[in-house]
Amino acid sequence: MKNNVKKLCVVMITVALIVTLGLYFAAVSPITASANAALPFTLTAPSNVVLTKENIADSSTTLGMAYSMSNEINEFFVAYDESGDSASYLASQGITAYDEIFMGIQIDWALDDVNDEISGWHYNEFWDDAPLGSLGQDEDGKYQCSEWDVVDCGVPDAKQIVNDIWLYRGMNIGQWQGDESRVGVSEQLRPSQYTVIINNEDEDVDLSINWNEHTMYSRIRFVITTFNNDTFVREYTFSDWSTIVAYGKDAANLEPLTPEDVPAPVITGLRLTDEIFNDNPVVAFTLTVPEEITSAKSRIAAKNDTLRIEVEARRKGTTEWKDLHLADDITTGEHKAYLVYLVEPGQTFPAGTEIEMRARYYCAQSEQEDFYSSYSKTIGFGSDEITDTSSPVVDGPGSPAVEEGNGAGHKCKICHICPEPLGLCIFIWILIIIVVITIVVVVIIITKKKKDKKENKKESEEK
């Protein structure tokens, strides 16, 4: 009997493992499709794409790329992120076919000749589909892309109208040579285009390309991923490719920005919010980002330089403007400022005090003099009471430096570490529950067997 019970335990635990692993892999490898999903915005190609090596301190081949999205896409992802309930927000936009939406990018490249069969464009059919859950991977599990191909990458921050990324960075031997799981970068270049030193001891590759003799071409497109939490269906929708940009021998030089390239900010919709910061009012205003500012921001971001908006305010009727310590990135939509910075120690502005506010852009470029744009028009409002609290002012969000983040990030609700949807933790708990149930069932069976045996023995003795 003991052997039978042991066999039963092994069988039930094995079944529990199979069921749990089946559930897990069904979740992490959902059904995928390339068909275009209905989107709550018009998906246009990335614009204002810039490629450069200026101020990019990394490997000898590393280049910096910046790109922008449309105001419509930018505004959607800002509202989507702030909604707190992705499914409900999508439903409010008339979308019920999926519960979540994410923005990613793909970046293709070519060296010297985009039509060359080896070093030309490297895009292929596997970039369009994900039979095993990852774009670029074929049905046998091999990635038909190299370390330099950007195939399945999330936008650093889908809430920012301009983003940037470093490309064509240094690599190890495996990434250079490739193997049974991935294409190597060496397979995508001709030997005449580079020099290389391989350090077998450290497994590093020192790759060098002479940019005075060679030209790198790049193009980028958006990937919109939608996910249905009930059916596990994931769909990909791709934008058109951007215009082609270049760096190197045949590329135009990237000129620094001048004050003429950066017009004054356009701010509207000033309002007093319900928020309080350091016991004082918070105001909000809307920033409109025209194409010329988006273009200027892309040129700055690609070079790892700075272009941001700064805000000042004053009590109406006075001459001194006070910096509100808002060093925000340039993004379409609402920005917030903190009025506690208006008052001096021991000073109080009574409720109803009229406040005036204005903004300007600040530009800092390597080896260039910093400059400001002209001021925006001045806008005003009547404020709640503003007073010094005699306590240190704690910097608010976006001050003094711009916050960084990924608007598409979602974490497991159990451990807050695993990525959603369906983090690993939930399957560990399912396994634990099944094992516990198995043990309880086995204990009950053993107890019942012992009880039956005892009763049978007692009946035999009585006879």
C-alpha positions, 0 to 999 in steps of 0.5 A: 500500500505504501508503494501505491501511495508513493506512486500516487504522490509522484503522479499527482505532483508530476501532473501539477508540474505539467499543468503549472508549466503549461499555464506559465508557457501559455502566458509568456508565449501567448498567441501572436499575430501580425495583423493590424489591430484597430488603434486609438490614434493614427500611426505615423512613422517616426520623424525628425530622425537624427544620427550622430556620434557627437558627444557619445562616449562609449565604444568606437562604433557607437552612434546616437539616434533621436526620433520623435512621435506625433503630438497625437501619439504622444498625447495618447500615451500620456493619458493612457499612463496616467489613467491607472486602468488601461482596459477602462481607458481603452474602452473609453476610446472605443477599444474593447478588443484588447486590454493593454497597448505598448509602443516599441521600435525597430531600427535597421541599418546598412553600411556604405550601400543599402542594397548590398547583399551582406552589409545592406539593409538587414530587415527580414520577414522574421522582424514582422512576427513572433511565433515563439513570443519574440520578434525576430525569432524564427520557429526553431528559436534562432534570432534572425537578427544581430546585436546591432539590429534593434528588433524588439525594443520598447521606447524608453519613454512613450510619454516623451515626444522625443526619445533617443537611443545608442546604437552599434555599440561594442560587443563580446565574441559571441555577439560578434561571431554569432552561434546557433541562437543568433546571427553575428554582427560579423556576418553582416559586414564585409572585412574591408569595412572594419578592423577588429581585435578579438581578446579571447581572454576577456571575450571582448571585441574591439571593432573599429570603423573609419567614419571618414571612409564609410557611411552608416545608414539607418531607418526606424519604425514604430511597433505597436503591441496590443494584448488581450488578457483573456485570450492571450492574443498579442498583435503587432502593428507596424508604422512605415519606415522613417526617412533614411538618416546617415553618419560618416563619409557621405553624411551632412554635418549636424550643425549646432542649434542657434537661438533662431532655431528655438522660438518661444514656448507656447503655453495656454490653459493655466489653472490652479490644481487641487494638488498641494506641494509643501503645503502650497498650491500647484498650478498646471499649464498646457505646452504646445510643441510645434514641429520646429521645436520637436526637430530642435529637441531631436538634434539635441537628444541625439548628441546627448545635449540639453533642451528643456523648458523653464518657468518663472512667476511673480506677484502681479504688480512687482518686477522680480520674477522667481524661478519655479524650479521646473526643469521639464522635458519638452512634451506636449500636454500638461506640466505642473509648477509649484508656487512655494518657490514664490515666497520668501521666508516669513512671507505670505501671499493671501488667497486671491493674489494675482500671479503671472507666469511665463516660460522659456527654453534653455539650451546647453550644447557641448563646446557651444555657449548656452542660450535661452529662447525668448519668453512665452506670452505672460499668463495670469491667475488668482491663487490660493494662499501662498506662504512660507512654511519655515521648513526646507522645500523638497524638490518636486517632480521634474526639478531640478532634473528631468525624471526618467522612466518608461511609460509602458512599464507594468509590474507583477501585482504579487512581487512587484518585480516580474513584468506583466502580463502574468508574472512568474510569481503567480505560477509559483503560487499555483504550483504551491497550492496544487502541491499542498492540495496533493499532500492533503489528499494523500494524507486523507487517503493514508488516514482512511486506509489506516482507519479501514485496516484498523476496523477490519482487524478489530472485526476479525478479532471480534469474530 
